[in-house]
């Protein structure tokens, strides 16, 4: 491989392992954009791109097929995690056309806007029920009491599995998200992730085959029955894509609500604006997605030698596209560090781009609108109970461990 450019260690994304940097990654992203926007990171052994235009190009043109197969892992002498690899190589997130196109068509028949619209009243009821449970105490953890269970209950309904399983689904999702969100993997956690993966696969396989309780109408049943041009998903493909949809949908929605509410609590004027002007809620959710991207970065593989930002990226080299940095690029967004609920032309990268644009985006947007509206309408005088906050050790799917708040009344 050609000699890589000299690299400043202080620009490495590895610095996100520092809790202080993870809590406020924006200065690091700004330095990368300004000083070395196409940066060779020797610690991660990949290129890191941070400008909006470059991130857009990577998401649009580079390969998503980056997960080693179980056979490749064994050839490298890596054993024990084959069940995780077997699952990931069947997931749309890690596939290119034509296989990605085929899978997405099949899955999209089960995830239509109409199906999402039919869930709206149920989602509103879930949000109100969670607030009812916590409201009597005049304080709550907005993550543990609301932002974490809220999307997991919604996804139980969407999947068509029993609602009482939502806590287990959430726990499995958080574990599997470590494989999706981190570019480093703590060896101490591999056993837990492997166990959760095997349990999830077994759970969905039982749900598909259970005769005493046939699958309810929902995403899982639709994936089983989906047919495009005479072709259907295999059972393993059904399970793999139900899991990646569930995990991605739960973790990003939890992070959107948690980080979004923290942003509002730090800006009482913006919180009041959103509470008093419900008509701007839709554009406000888009701005919160841009401002605090729930999914911070994703990996791709260069398809062919490409010049970008004066650097030559060779075919087959790994590239980390930092959507969160692109979403605050001043060359794309005016005053990008300001929160503007009426920002025009807010085509952020929070849901990805092109073929891999998140097809769960309509649901995530609806969940966000309902969550913020319900929280702001019902919790009177909501304020942070502590400024000592911790972020989960998931660098890509960045979110809070807890968000304690107080309020003096509720509707």
C-alpha positions, -999 to +999 in steps of 0.1 A: +000+000+000+012+035-008+027+056+021+000+074+039+002+111+048+016+121+082-012+121+107-018+143+138-028+119+167-050+146+182-073+144+152-080+106+156-116+095+161-100+072+187-102+102+210-140+096+213-130+069+238-123+098+261-157+104+279-151+142+278-146+141+240-176+118+235-197+143+256-188+171+233-174+158+200-181+189+180-147+206+185-129+175+173-152+173+142-146+210+135-109+205+136-110+176+113-132+195+088-109+226+089-074+210+092-076+176+075-111+169+061-099+136+044-078+123+073-058+091+074-064+077+109-036+052+116-052+041+149-083+030+131-065+021+099-090+040+078-098+073+061-121+097+080-142+122+060-160+150+077-172+176+051-208+174+040-200+170+003-174+143+010-196+124+034-224+126+008-201+112-019-190+083+003-226+074+013-237+076-024-208+059-042-187+037-018-194+001-009-214-009+022-203-045+018-177-044+046-186-073+069-163-103+068-180-137+063-176-164+089-152-182+064-131-151+062-130-147+100-119-183+104-092-178+077-079-149+098-078-172+129-108-153+145-133-178+159-162-177+183-181-148+167-193-166+136-230-163+146-227-125+146-211-125+112-237-149+098-264-125+108-247-093+096-238-106+061-276-110+055-285-076+067-293-048+041-271-024+060-240-043+048-250-052+013-246-036-022-268-039-053-281-061-067-286-081-034-293-050-014-319-038-040-337-071-039-338-073-001-349-037+003-378-042-022-390-072-002-386-054+032-402-022+020-434-040+012-436-047+049-427-012+060-451+011+041-460+046+051-496+034+055-485+009+081-466+036+100-497+060+098-519+033+113-496+032+144-499+069+152-527+067+178-510+037+194-477+055+196-494+085+212-510+062+238-477+046+246-461+080+251-488+092+275-488+059+294-451+061+301-455+097+313-485+087+335-463+061+352-435+085+361-454+118+366-466+113+401-431+116+416-423+151+400-391+137+386-380+110+362-351+096+342-361+106+307-340+078+293-349+049+315-385+059+321-393+072+286-368+073+257-356+037+261-390+019+266-409+041+242-394+029+209-391-007+222-428-009+229-435+007+195-413-019+178-430-048+196-463-035+181-447-030+147-431-064+147-463-081+159-447-097+190-461-095+226-457-060+241-445-076+274-413-087+255-403-051+249-377-049+278-360-080+265-360-067+230-345-034+242-317-052+261-308-073+231-308-043+208-285-023+231-260-053+231-262-058+193-258-021+187-222-024+200-214-042+167-232-015+147-220+016+164-184+010+176-152+009+156-135-006+186-148-037+204-141-044+240-132-081+242-149-083+276-182-076+259-180-100+230-195-129+250-225-108+260-231-096+224-227-132+212-252-144+237-277-117+229-274-124+192-280-161+196-310-154+219-325-129+194-322-153+165-338-181+186-366-157+197-376-147+162-373-182+149-397-194+176-421-166+168-421-176+131-428-212+138-450-211+169-482-229+161-502-221+193-498-184+188-496-175+151-477-144+141-499-113+146-502-087+118-469-068+118-435-064+103-423-099+111-453-116+095-450-092+065-414-101+060-423-138+060-450-133+035-434-106+013-430-114-023-415-094-052-412-108-087-420-143-074-392-143-048-394-143-010-370-139+018-354-169+033-361-175+070-325-164+079-329-132+059-363-125+076-346-128+110-315-109+101-334-079+087-361-079+114-332-076+139-313-048+121-345-028+116-354-033+153-320-025+166-314+006+144-349+019+150-348+015+188-313+029+194-315+059+171-350+069+184-338+067+221-308+088+212-329+114+193-352+119+222-325+119+249-300+141+231-328+163+217-343+169+252-309+177+266-304+202+238-337+218+246-331+218+284-298+236+278-317+262+258-349+272+277-358+298+250-359+271+224-378+247+246-404+274+252-405+282+214-413+246+206-438+242+234-457+274+223-455+268+186-465+232+179-469+240+142-430+240+139-426+206+154-419+188+121-391+212+111-378+212+147-374+174+147-354+177+114-332+204+131-326+182+161-317+153+139-291+175+122-279+192+153-275+160+175-272+132+149-283+099+166-261+079+143-227+097+142-207+078+116-207+047+094-181+027+075-177+022+037-152+006+014-137+025-016-147+008-048-120+023-070-090+047-066-106+080-057-092+115-052-110+134-024-098+165-007-064+162-023-059+127-010-058+094-029-081+068-014-071+034-029-096+007-040-104-015-011-095+009+017-119+016+045-135+050+049-154+064+080-181+088+069-189+111+099-225+122+093-225+142+125-196+163+113-211+168+078-243+180+095-224+209+110-204+218+080-206+257+076-201+252+038-235+235+037-255+250+067-255+286+077-245+291+113-244+253+118-238+254+156-270+274+161-304+256+167-328+270+141-362+254+141-372+271+108-339+263+090-345+262+052-331+235+030-323+212+059-311+181+040-291+166+067-274+132+067-288+117+099-307+090+080-278+083+055-282+089+018-290+072-015-296+034-016-290+030+021-312+059+032-330+046+063-364+032+053-375+035+089-372+073+087-409+080+085-415+060+118-385+077+135-398+111+125-433+103+138-419+089+170-398+120+175-427+144+169-450+126+192-424+122+219-413+159+220-449+171+218-461+149+246-432+156+269-434+194+264-472+194+267-474+173+298-444+181+319-447+216+334-415+234+344-392+205+332-356+211+341-323+192+344-319+175+378-282+170+374-255+184+351-233+153+357-243+132+327-227+101+312-228+089+276-230+053+266-199+036+254-212+035+219-193+059+197-214+057+166-248+054+181-241+081+206-266+085+234-270+092+271-271+066+298-296+086+319-312+121+318-327+130+352-352+158+352-376+175+376-409+192+369-434+210+391-466+196+376-480+176+348-511+176+326 
